[in-house]
Amino acid sequence: MTELRLFNSLTRQLEPFVPVHSGEARVYTCGPTVYNYPHIGNMRAYVFADTLGRVLTYAGYKLTHVINITDVGHLTDDADAGEDKMEKMAAEKAQSIWDIAKHYTEAYWADIKALNIRQPAHWSIATDYVPAMIEFAKSIAGKHCYELESGLYFDTSTVANYGALARAKTEDGEGRIEEVEGKRHAADFAIWRKTPAGETRQMEWDSPWGKGAPGWHLECSVMSEALLGLPFDIHTGGIDHREIHHPNEIAQNQARCGGDHSGAKIWMHNNFLIERSGKMSKSSGEFLRVQLLIDKGFHPLAYRLMCLQAHYRSELEFSWEGLQAAFVRLKRMVMASSTLQVEQPATTIDDKRISDLFERFTNAISEDINTAQALTALEDLLAMKKVDTGQKLLALAQMDNVLGLALLTTKRADLRVRPKSTLITEEEIEAALTTRKEARAAKDFARSDAIRDDLIAKGVEVMDGDPLGWDWKLDI
């Protein structure tokens, strides 16, 4: 494979991927805080991380991918002010915080499955690592931390180049930092947050600094070291993590290792998904979830394709029209893939037309995971005529393994997702179409047209002459 080059947010340049351990790729991805459902903007980060992992596998590396589940310690502000998101939701729902975590973790995993995101080697659950977090904090406290009434804080002046990962002031400003009384420096952050006097939390542990809970930033440093070792290869996350969370992780890693190493060799960040109406926010009520897309009749792989159509470092604007276009594109790709019927795919590719196209695909994904260009190569492959079908199928399978669109296992009928708003069942549609077919055979075209019009009114598109027969008419 062509040399894999990735954009390192820390150095702000493309770098060749050279693993810490030969033949291995160790990757850590910041996972969700399970106090609510993830919105589709959150899920863009996991589509990207999954695609990166697929590229590393394609390149021949033994992949160890870790995604964490934050079930404790993440405040409503990325700095050190506000309420614990988990405690706040448990209080609002009048439920056990453990039940809240379980419910929203399972909802997140359902979205992972729906988007054809591969299972990582480890789901690291934050509460499983609290004893290790306390030991980590103890190991750096003497040289790098100080204690206040509210908790143990990291002194950012004790490490080199704190905040180098975050944008400079010339790049639209620095991340938001809230004031906490007594901090030595505005950027100092909590390693351990004490439970305030007179309060009892559902999640709290004894520590040398009093009963309380770990700081959010501490969790990822501890879990990545425990499961991948320091240093490891790649750390991924949304671009919002680049400003506070990841610089704080780096500071902890530097303190832990006693040097300037950031913990990961390469830091990678996907850009935002933008939605103009404001429904991306979880405070907006019916915010944009994967399940909402499904409820409106869109197959979740259409959203995956929508993400792949843009480079991961570019902003991606969400619109229902854009999702509809991606859905149509996905249907065409699935239909074209279904025509490749052979008893056995080829084991090698010697057709120069296919191999040249395959090289174009490989070059695209090797240059900082350019999925937009890779998709055009895949579509050009599907459009190829008069080539060996077995070789074409082999190339398609390998390309699809990287992009994760499940083109060879998804049937066109699988993409027919029933919108939640429809009042007619598939059985009733089939019965109506049978009656319509009988009416047409009897040349009762008035009745045939009436049945068709009734189906259209109920959100069904009748497709005469198409083997699929009908599809849902999506209202966007």
Secondary structure as a PSIPRED ss2 file (coil, helix, strand):
# PSIPRED VFORMAT (PSIPRED V4.0)

   1 M C   1.000  0.000  0.000
   2 T C   1.000  0.000  0.000
   3 E C   1.000  0.000  0.000
   4 L C   1.000  0.000  0.000
   5 R E   0.000  0.000  1.000
   6 L E   0.000  0.000  1.000
   7 F E   0.000  0.000  1.000
   8 N E   0.000  0.000  1.000
   9 S C   1.000  0.000  0.000
  10 L C   1.000  0.000  0.000
  11 T C   1.000  0.000  0.000
  12 R C   1.000  0.000  0.000
  13 Q E   0.000  0.000  1.000
  14 L E   0.000  0.000  1.000
  15 E E   0.000  0.000  1.000
  16 P E   0.000  0.000  1.000
  17 F C   1.000  0.000  0.000
  18 V C   1.000  0.000  0.000
  19 P C   1.000  0.000  0.000
  20 V C   1.000  0.000  0.000
  21 H C   1.000  0.000  0.000
  22 S C   1.000  0.000  0.000
  23 G C   1.000  0.000  0.000
  24 E E   0.000  0.000  1.000
  25 A E   0.000  0.000  1.000
  26 R E   0.000  0.000  1.000
  27 V E   0.000  0.000  1.000
  28 Y E   0.000  0.000  1.000
  29 T E   0.000  0.000  1.000
  30 C C   1.000  0.000  0.000
  31 G C   1.000  0.000  0.000
  32 P C   1.000  0.000  0.000
  33 T E   0.000  0.000  1.000
  34 V C   1.000  0.000  0.000
  35 Y C   1.000  0.000  0.000
  36 N C   1.000  0.000  0.000
  37 Y C   1.000  0.000  0.000
  38 P C   1.000  0.000  0.000
  39 H C   1.000  0.000  0.000
  40 I H   0.000  1.000  0.000
  41 G H   0.000  1.000  0.000
  42 N H   0.000  1.000  0.000
  43 M H   0.000  1.000  0.000
  44 R H   0.000  1.000  0.000
  45 A H   0.000  1.000  0.000
  46 Y H   0.000  1.000  0.000
  47 V H   0.000  1.000  0.000
  48 F H   0.000  1.000  0.000
  49 A H   0.000  1.000  0.000
  50 D H   0.000  1.000  0.000
  51 T H   0.000  1.000  0.000
  52 L H   0.000  1.000  0.000
  53 G H   0.000  1.000  0.000
  54 R H   0.000  1.000  0.000
  55 V H   0.000  1.000  0.000
  56 L H   0.000  1.000  0.000
  57 T H   0.000  1.000  0.000
  58 Y H   0.000  1.000  0.000
  59 A C   1.000  0.000  0.000
  60 G C   1.000  0.000  0.000
  61 Y C   1.000  0.000  0.000
  62 K E   0.000  0.000  1.000
  63 L E   0.000  0.000  1.000
  64 T E   0.000  0.000  1.000
  65 H E   0.000  0.000  1.000
  66 V E   0.000  0.000  1.000
  67 I E   0.000  0.000  1.000
  68 N E   0.000  0.000  1.000
  69 I E   0.000  0.000  1.000
  70 T E   0.000  0.000  1.000
  71 D C   1.000  0.000  0.000
  72 V C   1.000  0.000  0.000
  73 G C   1.000  0.000  0.000
  74 H C   1.000  0.000  0.000
  75 L E   0.000  0.000  1.000
  76 T C   1.000  0.000  0.000
  77 D C   1.000  0.000  0.000
  78 D C   1.000  0.000  0.000
  79 A C   1.000  0.000  0.000
  80 D C   1.000  0.000  0.000
  81 A C   1.000  0.000  0.000
  82 G C   1.000  0.000  0.000
  83 E C   1.000  0.000  0.000
  84 D E   0.000  0.000  1.000
  85 K H   0.000  1.000  0.000
  86 M H   0.000  1.000  0.000
  87 E H   0.000  1.000  0.000
  88 K H   0.000  1.000  0.000
  89 M H   0.000  1.000  0.000
  90 A H   0.000  1.000  0.000
  91 A H   0.000  1.000  0.000
  92 E H   0.000  1.000  0.000
  93 K H   0.000  1.000  0.000
  94 A C   1.000  0.000  0.000
  95 Q C   1.000  0.000  0.000
  96 S C   1.000  0.000  0.000
  97 I H   0.000  1.000  0.000
  98 W H   0.000  1.000  0.000
  99 D H   0.000  1.000  0.000
 100 I H   0.000  1.000  0.000
 101 A H   0.000  1.000  0.000
 102 K H   0.000  1.000  0.000
 103 H H   0.000  1.000  0.000
 104 Y H   0.000  1.000  0.000
 105 T H   0.000  1.000  0.000
 106 E H   0.000  1.000  0.000
 107 A H   0.000  1.000  0.000
 108 Y H   0.000  1.000  0.000
 109 W H   0.000  1.000  0.000
 110 A H   0.000  1.000  0.000
 111 D H   0.000  1.000  0.000
 112 I H   0.000  1.000  0.000
 113 K H   0.000  1.000  0.000
 114 A H   0.000  1.000  0.000
 115 L C   1.000  0.000  0.000
 116 N C   1.000  0.000  0.000
 117 I C   1.000  0.000  0.000
 118 R C   1.000  0.000  0.000
 119 Q C   1.000  0.000  0.000
 120 P C   1.000  0.000  0.000
 121 A C   1.000  0.000  0.000
 122 H E   0.000  0.000  1.000
 123 W E   0.000  0.000  1.000
 124 S E   0.000  0.000  1.000
 125 I E   0.000  0.000  1.000
 126 A H   0.000  1.000  0.000
 127 T H   0.000  1.000  0.000
 128 D H   0.000  1.000  0.000
 129 Y H   0.000  1.000  0.000
 130 V H   0.000  1.000  0.000
 131 P H   0.000  1.000  0.000
 132 A H   0.000  1.000  0.000
 133 M H   0.000  1.000  0.000
 134 I H   0.000  1.000  0.000
 135 E H   0.000  1.000  0.000
 136 F H   0.000  1.000  0.000
 137 A H   0.000  1.000  0.000
 138 K H   0.000  1.000  0.000
 139 S H   0.000  1.000  0.000
 140 I H   0.000  1.000  0.000
 141 A H   0.000  1.000  0.000
 142 G H   0.000  1.000  0.000
 143 K H   0.000  1.000  0.000
 144 H H   0.000  1.000  0.000
 145 C E   0.000  0.000  1.000
 146 Y E   0.000  0.000  1.000
 147 E E   0.000  0.000  1.000
 148 L E   0.000  0.000  1.000
 149 E C   1.000  0.000  0.000
 150 S C   1.000  0.000  0.000
 151 G E   0.000  0.000  1.000
 152 L E   0.000  0.000  1.000
 153 Y E   0.000  0.000  1.000
 154 F E   0.000  0.000  1.000
 155 D C   1.000  0.000  0.000
 156 T H   0.000  1.000  0.000
 157 S H   0.000  1.000  0.000
 158 T H   0.000  1.000  0.000
 159 V C   1.000  0.000  0.000
 160 A C   1.000  0.000  0.000
 161 N C   1.000  0.000  0.000
 162 Y C   1.000  0.000  0.000
 163 G C   1.000  0.000  0.000
 164 A C   1.000  0.000  0.000
 165 L C   1.000  0.000  0.000
 166 A C   1.000  0.000  0.000
 167 R C   1.000  0.000  0.000
 168 A C   1.000  0.000  0.000
 169 K C   1.000  0.000  0.000
 170 T C   1.000  0.000  0.000
 171 E C   1.000  0.000  0.000
 172 D C   1.000  0.000  0.000
 173 G C   1.000  0.000  0.000
 174 E C   1.000  0.000  0.000
 175 G C   1.000  0.000  0.000
 176 R C   1.000  0.000  0.000
 177 I C   1.000  0.000  0.000
 178 E C   1.000  0.000  0.000
 179 E C   1.000  0.000  0.000
 180 V C   1.000  0.000  0.000
 181 E C   1.000  0.000  0.000
 182 G C   1.000  0.000  0.000
 183 K C   1.000  0.000  0.000
 184 R C   1.000  0.000  0.000
 185 H C   1.000  0.000  0.000
 186 A C   1.000  0.000  0.000
 187 A C   1.000  0.000  0.000
 188 D C   1.000  0.000  0.000
 189 F E   0.000  0.000  1.000
 190 A E   0.000  0.000  1.000
 191 I E   0.000  0.000  1.000
 192 W E   0.000  0.000  1.000
 193 R E   0.000  0.000  1.000
 194 K E   0.000  0.000  1.000
 195 T C   1.000  0.000  0.000
 196 P C   1.000  0.000  0.000
 197 A C   1.000  0.000  0.000
 198 G C   1.000  0.000  0.000
 199 E C   1.000  0.000  0.000
 200 T C   1.000  0.000  0.000
 201 R C   1.000  0.000  0.000
 202 Q C   1.000  0.000  0.000
 203 M C   1.000  0.000  0.000
 204 E C   1.000  0.000  0.000
 205 W E   0.000  0.000  1.000
 206 D C   1.000  0.000  0.000
 207 S C   1.000  0.000  0.000
 208 P C   1.000  0.000  0.000
 209 W C   1.000  0.000  0.000
 210 G C   1.000  0.000  0.000
 211 K C   1.000  0.000  0.000
 212 G E   0.000  0.000  1.000
 213 A E   0.000  0.000  1.000
 214 P E   0.000  0.000  1.000
 215 G C   1.000  0.000  0.000
 216 W H   0.000  1.000  0.000
 217 H H   0.000  1.000  0.000
 218 L H   0.000  1.000  0.000
 219 E H   0.000  1.000  0.000
 220 C H   0.000  1.000  0.000
 221 S H   0.000  1.000  0.000
 222 V H   0.000  1.000  0.000
 223 M H   0.000  1.000  0.000
 224 S H   0.000  1.000  0.000
 225 E H   0.000  1.000  0.000
 226 A H   0.000  1.000  0.000
 227 L H   0.000  1.000  0.000
 228 L H   0.000  1.000  0.000
 229 G C   1.000  0.000  0.000
 230 L C   1.000  0.000  0.000
 231 P C   1.000  0.000  0.000
 232 F E   0.000  0.000  1.000
 233 D E   0.000  0.000  1.000
 234 I E   0.000  0.000  1.000
 235 H E   0.000  0.000  1.000
 236 T E   0.000  0.000  1.000
 237 G E   0.000  0.000  1.000
 238 G E   0.000  0.000  1.000
 239 I H   0.000  1.000  0.000
 240 D H   0.000  1.000  0.000
 241 H H   0.000  1.000  0.000
 242 R H   0.000  1.000  0.000
 243 E C   1.000  0.000  0.000
 244 I C   1.000  0.000  0.000
 245 H H   0.000  1.000  0.000
 246 H H   0.000  1.000  0.000
 247 P H   0.000  1.000  0.000
 248 N H   0.000  1.000  0.000
 249 E H   0.000  1.000  0.000
 250 I H   0.000  1.000  0.000
 251 A H   0.000  1.000  0.000
 252 Q H   0.000  1.000  0.000
 253 N H   0.000  1.000  0.000
 254 Q H   0.000  1.000  0.000
 255 A H   0.000  1.000  0.000
 256 R H   0.000  1.000  0.000
 257 C H   0.000  1.000  0.000
 258 G C   1.000  0.000  0.000
 259 G C   1.000  0.000  0.000
 260 D C   1.000  0.000  0.000
 261 H C   1.000  0.000  0.000
 262 S C   1.000  0.000  0.000
 263 G C   1.000  0.000  0.000
 264 A E   0.000  0.000  1.000
 265 K E   0.000  0.000  1.000
 266 I E   0.000  0.000  1.000
 267 W E   0.000  0.000  1.000
 268 M E   0.000  0.000  1.000
 269 H E   0.000  0.000  1.000
 270 N E   0.000  0.000  1.000
 271 N C   1.000  0.000  0.000
 272 F C   1.000  0.000  0.000
 273 L E   0.000  0.000  1.000
 274 I E   0.000  0.000  1.000
 275 E C   1.000  0.000  0.000
 276 R C   1.000  0.000  0.000
 277 S C   1.000  0.000  0.000
 278 G C   1.000  0.000  0.000
 279 K C   1.000  0.000  0.000
 280 M C   1.000  0.000  0.000
 281 S C   1.000  0.000  0.000
 282 K H   0.000  1.000  0.000
 283 S H   0.000  1.000  0.000
 284 S H   0.000  1.000  0.000
 285 G C   1.000  0.000  0.000
 286 E C   1.000  0.000  0.000
 287 F C   1.000  0.000  0.000
 288 L C   1.000  0.000  0.000
 289 R C   1.000  0.000  0.000
 290 V H   0.000  1.000  0.000
 291 Q H   0.000  1.000  0.000
 292 L H   0.000  1.000  0.000
 293 L H   0.000  1.000  0.000
 294 I H   0.000  1.000  0.000
 295 D H   0.000  1.000  0.000
 296 K C   1.000  0.000  0.000
 297 G C   1.000  0.000  0.000
 298 F C   1.000  0.000  0.000
 299 H C   1.000  0.000  0.000
 300 P H   0.000  1.000  0.000
 301 L H   0.000  1.000  0.000
 302 A H   0.000  1.000  0.000
 303 Y H   0.000  1.000  0.000
 304 R H   0.000  1.000  0.000
 305 L H   0.000  1.000  0.000
 306 M H   0.000  1.000  0.000
 307 C H   0.000  1.000  0.000
 308 L H   0.000  1.000  0.000
 309 Q C   1.000  0.000  0.000
 310 A C   1.000  0.000  0.000
 311 H C   1.000  0.000  0.000
 312 Y C   1.000  0.000  0.000
 313 R C   1.000  0.000  0.000
 314 S C   1.000  0.000  0.000
 315 E C   1.000  0.000  0.000
 316 L E   0.000  0.000  1.000
 317 E E   0.000  0.000  1.000
 318 F C   1.000  0.000  0.000
 319 S C   1.000  0.000  0.000
 320 W H   0.000  1.000  0.000
 321 E H   0.000  1.000  0.000
 322 G H   0.000  1.000  0.000
 323 L H   0.000  1.000  0.000
 324 Q H   0.000  1.000  0.000
 325 A H   0.000  1.000  0.000
 326 A H   0.000  1.000  0.000
 327 F H   0.000  1.000  0.000
 328 V H   0.000  1.000  0.000
 329 R H   0.000  1.000  0.000
 330 L H   0.000  1.000  0.000
 331 K H   0.000  1.000  0.000
 332 R H   0.000  1.000  0.000
 333 M H   0.000  1.000  0.000
 334 V H   0.000  1.000  0.000
 335 M H   0.000  1.000  0.000
 336 A H   0.000  1.000  0.000
 337 S H   0.000  1.000  0.000
 338 S H   0.000  1.000  0.000
 339 T C   1.000  0.000  0.000
 340 L C   1.000  0.000  0.000
 341 Q C   1.000  0.000  0.000
 342 V C   1.000  0.000  0.000
 343 E C   1.000  0.000  0.000
 344 Q C   1.000  0.000  0.000
 345 P C   1.000  0.000  0.000
 346 A C   1.000  0.000  0.000
 347 T C   1.000  0.000  0.000
 348 T C   1.000  0.000  0.000
 349 I C   1.000  0.000  0.000
 350 D C   1.000  0.000  0.000
 351 D C   1.000  0.000  0.000
 352 K H   0.000  1.000  0.000
 353 R H   0.000  1.000  0.000
 354 I H   0.000  1.000  0.000
 355 S H   0.000  1.000  0.000
 356 D H   0.000  1.000  0.000
 357 L H   0.000  1.000  0.000
 358 F H   0.000  1.000  0.000
 359 E H   0.000  1.000  0.000
 360 R H   0.000  1.000  0.000
 361 F H   0.000  1.000  0.000
 362 T H   0.000  1.000  0.000
 363 N H   0.000  1.000  0.000
 364 A H   0.000  1.000  0.000
 365 I H   0.000  1.000  0.000
 366 S H   0.000  1.000  0.000
 367 E E   0.000  0.000  1.000
 368 D C   1.000  0.000  0.000
 369 I C   1.000  0.000  0.000
 370 N C   1.000  0.000  0.000
 371 T H   0.000  1.000  0.000
 372 A H   0.000  1.000  0.000
 373 Q H   0.000  1.000  0.000
 374 A H   0.000  1.000  0.000
 375 L H   0.000  1.000  0.000
 376 T H   0.000  1.000  0.000
 377 A H   0.000  1.000  0.000
 378 L H   0.000  1.000  0.000
 379 E H   0.000  1.000  0.000
 380 D H   0.000  1.000  0.000
 381 L H   0.000  1.000  0.000
 382 L H   0.000  1.000  0.000
 383 A H   0.000  1.000  0.000
 384 M C   1.000  0.000  0.000
 385 K C   1.000  0.000  0.000
 386 K C   1.000  0.000  0.000
 387 V C   1.000  0.000  0.000
 388 D C   1.000  0.000  0.000
 389 T H   0.000  1.000  0.000
 390 G H   0.000  1.000  0.000
 391 Q H   0.000  1.000  0.000
 392 K H   0.000  1.000  0.000
 393 L H   0.000  1.000  0.000
 394 L H   0.000  1.000  0.000
 395 A H   0.000  1.000  0.000
 396 L H   0.000  1.000  0.000
 397 A H   0.000  1.000  0.000
 398 Q H   0.000  1.000  0.000
 399 M H   0.000  1.000  0.000
 400 D H   0.000  1.000  0.000
 401 N H   0.000  1.000  0.000
 402 V H   0.000  1.000  0.000
 403 L H   0.000  1.000  0.000
 404 G C   1.000  0.000  0.000
 405 L C   1.000  0.000  0.000
 406 A C   1.000  0.000  0.000
 407 L C   1.000  0.000  0.000
 408 L C   1.000  0.000  0.000
 409 T C   1.000  0.000  0.000
 410 T C   1.000  0.000  0.000
 411 K C   1.000  0.000  0.000
 412 R H   0.000  1.000  0.000
 413 A H   0.000  1.000  0.000
 414 D H   0.000  1.000  0.000
 415 L H   0.000  1.000  0.000
 416 R C   1.000  0.000  0.000
 417 V C   1.000  0.000  0.000
 418 R C   1.000  0.000  0.000
 419 P C   1.000  0.000  0.000
 420 K C   1.000  0.000  0.000
 421 S C   1.000  0.000  0.000
 422 T C   1.000  0.000  0.000
 423 L C   1.000  0.000  0.000
 424 I C   1.000  0.000  0.000
 425 T C   1.000  0.000  0.000
 426 E H   0.000  1.000  0.000
 427 E H   0.000  1.000  0.000
 428 E H   0.000  1.000  0.000
 429 I H   0.000  1.000  0.000
 430 E H   0.000  1.000  0.000
 431 A H   0.000  1.000  0.000
 432 A H   0.000  1.000  0.000
 433 L H   0.000  1.000  0.000
 434 T H   0.000  1.000  0.000
 435 T H   0.000  1.000  0.000
 436 R H   0.000  1.000  0.000
 437 K H   0.000  1.000  0.000
 438 E H   0.000  1.000  0.000
 439 A H   0.000  1.000  0.000
 440 R H   0.000  1.000  0.000
 441 A H   0.000  1.000  0.000
 442 A C   1.000  0.000  0.000
 443 K C   1.000  0.000  0.000
 444 D C   1.000  0.000  0.000
 445 F H   0.000  1.000  0.000
 446 A H   0.000  1.000  0.000
 447 R H   0.000  1.000  0.000
 448 S H   0.000  1.000  0.000
 449 D H   0.000  1.000  0.000
 450 A H   0.000  1.000  0.000
 451 I H   0.000  1.000  0.000
 452 R H   0.000  1.000  0.000
 453 D H   0.000  1.000  0.000
 454 D H   0.000  1.000  0.000
 455 L H   0.000  1.000  0.000
 456 I H   0.000  1.000  0.000
 457 A H   0.000  1.000  0.000
 458 K C   1.000  0.000  0.000
 459 G C   1.000  0.000  0.000
 460 V E   0.000  0.000  1.000
 461 E E   0.000  0.000  1.000
 462 V E   0.000  0.000  1.000
 463 M C   1.000  0.000  0.000
 464 D C   1.000  0.000  0.000
 465 G C   1.000  0.000  0.000
 466 D C   1.000  0.000  0.000
 467 P C   1.000  0.000  0.000
 468 L C   1.000  0.000  0.000
 469 G C   1.000  0.000  0.000
 470 W E   0.000  0.000  1.000
 471 D E   0.000  0.000  1.000
 472 W E   0.000  0.000  1.000
 473 K C   1.000  0.000  0.000
 474 L C   1.000  0.000  0.000
 475 D C   1.000  0.000  0.000
 476 I C   1.000  0.000  0.000
